[in-house]
Amino acid sequence: MITMRFLLAAVFLIAVFLPSALFAGEPSMLQFAPNMRYEDKVITYRINDCPRYKWMDIEKAFNKISGLTPVFFNPVIRDEQLVVNCSPALKKAKKGDDYGVVEMGRGGPRYTLGEHYNIIVGGEVLIERDHDCSEPLVEIHEILHAMGYKHSSDPSSILYPMLDCSQTIKREILDDITRLYNISGLPDLVIKSVTLKKVSKDYVIRVEAVNSGMTESAPAKIIIKNTDTGETVADFAFGSLEPGAGFAHTVKANYEIKTVEVELKTGFEEMDKANNKAKARLER
């Protein structure tokens, strides 16, 4: 969100379904949560209820960000990832206004999915007031909020909560956007944990897996082997998983098992296949 003196403030609603973790390099401290990005570097958007001149300012803001980063914004008429609305009360903030309390706009993600990456499922921007700056600073500020970026304490930054027409998009923001959107948007199935316990006369194997990637995974298969004998204890298929979604599966055997190896069999490209195997020893 921005107000005039101007106060730029972010209003956002984020439901992170699984905790975020460090991944693909050290996440910056610039965002509301680590590694926030849209699923793809092409982000669709729709502009609603804005006068023509403001529509042009919003388009200019999108083009400015696109020109400096790998992200491309594509206008659509439905099923958009990011929506921009203009307040019915949109009017120019004048120099005589109390700029410390005049709210210029709001922006932020609706919610996110994911574990290592916080994939933005939808973003919203509301432009509430006009301004006298030659560049669309309010519009850029709110779009950056919708891309997951929070306020800066640097008065010269476009993400500072008070607007000044000399503010710019800082290199650290551009570099972070480039870092995030240069990562291939793929699924990444991970075996999160494997346990092997003896319960009464049974040997119980519990497997937990999760999609830690950026996109929905296709159906896959898990194979559990007794590493001492090479015998397959169990194999089972499971359906597609959204980013951050996971499942747990339990298998029982009525014969002694001391160690097991679990392997995820996927027929699709992933961010990292090295995490598709795990072992477990019998817990004493």
C-alpha positions in Angstrom: 0.0 0.0 0.0 1.2 3.5 -0.7 0.1 6.8 0.8 1.1 10.2 -0.2 3.6 11.8 1.6 2.7 9.1 0.2 2.1 6.0 2.3 2.7 2.9 0.3 1.5 -0.1 2.2 1.0 -3.7 1.4 -2.2 -5.4 2.2 -1.9 -9.1 1.6 -3.5 -12.4 2.6 -1.2 -15.4 2.5 -2.0 -18.9 3.4 1.2 -20.9 3.3 0.2 -24.5 3.4 3.6 -25.9 4.3 6.6 -24.1 6.0 9.1 -22.6 3.6 12.7 -23.7 3.5 15.9 -22.4 2.0 16.3 -23.5 -1.6 18.1 -22.6 -4.8 20.4 -20.3 -3.1 19.8 -18.1 -0.1 16.4 -16.5 -0.2 16.4 -12.7 0.2 14.9 -10.9 3.1 13.0 -8.7 0.6 9.8 -10.8 0.5 6.9 -11.5 2.8 8.0 -15.2 2.8 11.0 -16.9 1.3 11.1 -17.6 -2.5 7.8 -16.2 -3.4 7.1 -16.3 -7.2 4.4 -17.1 -9.7 4.4 -20.6 -11.2 5.8 -19.3 -14.5 7.8 -16.3 -15.7 4.8 -15.4 -17.9 2.3 -13.9 -15.5 -1.3 -13.3 -16.8 -3.2 -10.2 -15.6 -6.5 -8.4 -16.1 -7.2 -4.7 -15.4 -10.7 -3.9 -14.2 -12.7 -0.6 -13.8 -9.8 1.8 -14.5 -10.0 5.0 -16.6 -8.1 5.0 -19.8 -5.2 7.1 -18.6 -4.7 5.0 -15.5 -5.0 1.8 -17.6 -2.0 3.2 -19.6 -0.1 3.9 -16.4 -0.6 0.3 -15.2 0.5 -1.1 -18.6 3.6 1.1 -18.4 4.3 -0.3 -14.9 4.1 -3.9 -16.2 6.3 -3.1 -19.2 8.9 -1.4 -16.9 9.2 -4.5 -14.7 9.3 -6.8 -17.8 12.1 -4.7 -19.4 14.3 -5.1 -16.4 13.7 -8.8 -15.4 12.9 -12.2 -17.1 9.2 -11.8 -16.2 6.7 -11.2 -18.9 3.1 -9.9 -18.2 0.4 -11.2 -20.5 -3.1 -9.5 -20.5 -6.1 -11.9 -20.5 -9.8 -11.5 -20.3 -10.4 -14.3 -17.8 -8.5 -16.8 -15.5 -5.8 -14.2 -14.7 -3.2 -14.8 -12.1 -3.0 -11.1 -11.1 -5.9 -8.7 -11.1 -5.6 -4.9 -11.0 -8.6 -2.8 -9.9 -9.1 0.9 -9.6 -11.1 2.4 -6.8 -14.3 4.2 -7.8 -13.1 7.1 -5.7 -9.8 7.4 -7.8 -8.7 11.0 -7.8 -5.6 13.0 -7.9 -3.9 13.6 -4.6 -3.0 17.3 -4.4 0.0 18.9 -2.9 -2.1 20.4 -0.2 -3.3 17.1 1.0 -2.1 15.5 4.2 0.2 13.1 2.3 1.0 11.2 5.5 -2.5 9.7 5.6 -3.7 9.5 2.0 -3.7 5.9 0.9 -2.6 5.5 -2.7 -3.0 1.8 -3.3 -2.9 -1.8 -2.0 -1.3 -4.9 -3.3 -0.3 -8.4 -2.4 -0.6 -12.2 -3.0 -3.9 -13.8 -2.2 -2.3 -17.0 -1.0 0.6 -19.3 -1.8 1.3 -23.0 -2.2 4.5 -24.8 -1.7 7.3 -25.9 0.6 10.7 -24.8 -0.7 9.0 -22.3 -2.9 6.0 -20.2 -2.0 4.1 -20.3 -5.3 1.7 -17.3 -5.6 -1.6 -18.6 -6.7 -3.2 -15.2 -7.2 -2.3 -11.6 -6.7 -4.4 -8.4 -6.3 -3.7 -4.7 -6.8 -6.0 -1.8 -6.0 -5.1 1.7 -7.2 -6.9 4.2 -5.0 -5.4 7.6 -5.8 -3.6 9.3 -8.6 -0.3 11.0 -8.3 1.9 13.6 -10.0 5.0 11.5 -10.7 6.1 11.2 -14.3 6.7 7.4 -13.8 4.0 4.9 -12.6 5.6 4.5 -9.2 2.5 3.7 -7.3 1.5 1.1 -9.9 5.0 -0.5 -9.9 5.0 -0.5 -6.0 1.7 -2.3 -5.8 2.6 -4.8 -8.5 5.9 -5.6 -6.7 3.8 -6.3 -3.5 1.6 -8.7 -5.6 4.9 -10.4 -6.6 5.7 -11.0 -2.9 7.9 -8.0 -2.1 7.5 -6.1 1.1 8.3 -2.5 2.1 11.9 -1.2 2.2 13.4 1.0 4.8 15.4 2.8 2.1 13.7 6.1 1.3 15.1 6.1 -2.3 13.5 2.6 -3.0 10.2 2.3 -4.9 9.1 0.0 -2.1 9.6 2.6 0.7 6.1 3.2 2.3 6.2 6.9 1.5 6.2 8.0 -2.1 8.7 10.3 -3.6 8.8 10.8 -7.3 12.6 10.3 -7.4 12.4 6.7 -6.1 13.7 3.8 -8.3 13.5 0.0 -8.4 16.6 -1.0 -6.6 19.1 -3.5 -8.1 18.7 -5.9 -5.2 15.0 -6.3 -6.1 15.7 -6.8 -9.8 18.4 -9.3 -9.0 16.1 -11.2 -6.7 13.3 -11.4 -9.3 15.9 -12.6 -11.9 17.2 -15.2 -9.5 13.7 -16.6 -8.8 12.4 -16.6 -12.4 15.5 -18.0 -13.9 14.8 -21.3 -12.0 12.9 -23.8 -14.2 9.3 -24.2 -13.1 9.2 -27.9 -12.5 7.8 -30.3 -9.9 10.1 -31.9 -7.4 8.9 -35.0 -5.6 10.9 -35.7 -2.4 10.9 -38.6 0.0 10.5 -36.6 3.2 10.8 -39.4 5.7 10.9 -43.2 6.0 10.5 -45.2 9.2 10.8 -48.9 9.9 9.4 -50.2 13.2 8.3 -53.5 14.7 4.8 -53.3 16.1 3.7 -56.6 17.8 4.5 -59.2 15.1 4.5 -56.9 12.1 7.2 -54.8 10.5 5.7 -51.4 9.7 7.1 -49.1 7.1 5.8 -45.5 6.8 6.7 -43.3 3.9 6.1 -39.6 3.5 6.6 -37.7 0.3 5.9 -34.2 -0.8 6.1 -32.1 -4.0 8.7 -29.4 -3.1 8.7 -28.0 -6.7 6.9 -25.2 -8.4 4.3 -27.0 -10.5 1.9 -29.9 -10.2 3.5 -33.3 -10.5 2.1 -36.1 -12.7 1.2 -39.5 -11.1 4.2 -41.5 -9.9 5.1 -44.7 -8.1 6.9 -45.7 -5.0 8.9 -49.0 -4.6 10.0 -50.3 -1.2 12.7 -52.9 -1.1 14.2 -55.1 1.6 17.9 -54.1 1.2 19.1 -57.3 2.8 17.4 -59.6 0.3 16.7 -57.3 -2.7 13.0 -58.4 -2.4 10.3 -55.9 -3.3 8.2 -55.4 -0.1 5.6 -53.2 -1.8 5.0 -50.9 -4.7 2.1 -48.5 -5.2 1.1 -45.6 -7.4 -0.2 -42.3 -6.3 -1.8 -39.4 -8.1 -0.7 -35.9 -9.0 0.4 -33.5 -6.3 0.2 -29.7 -6.2 3.2 -27.7 -5.0 3.5 -28.2 -1.3 1.0 -31.2 -1.2 2.2 -34.5 0.2 1.0 -37.9 1.3 1.8 -40.7 3.7 1.6 -44.4 3.1 2.0 -47.3 5.6 3.0 -50.9 4.6 3.0 -53.9 7.0 5.0 -57.1 6.5 4.7 -60.3 8.6 8.4 -61.2 8.2 11.6 -59.7 9.5 13.0 -56.6 7.8 16.1 -54.9 9.1 16.6 -52.2 6.4 14.6 -50.8 3.5 15.2 -48.6 0.5 12.4 -46.5 -0.9 12.5 -45.1 -4.4 10.2 -42.7 -6.2 9.8 -43.7 -9.8 8.8 -40.7 -11.9 8.4 -40.5 -15.7 8.7 -36.7 -15.9 11.4 -34.1 -15.5 12.0 -32.8 -12.0 14.1 -30.1 -10.4 16.2 -32.7 -8.7 16.0 -36.5 -8.9 18.7 -37.0 -6.3 16.1 -36.8 -3.6 14.0 -39.6 -5.0 15.6 -42.3 -2.8 15.9 -42.9 0.9 16.8 -45.7 3.4 15.7 -46.6 6.9 16.9 -49.1 9.5 14.7 -50.9 12.0 14.2 -48.7 15.0 15.2 -50.4 18.3 
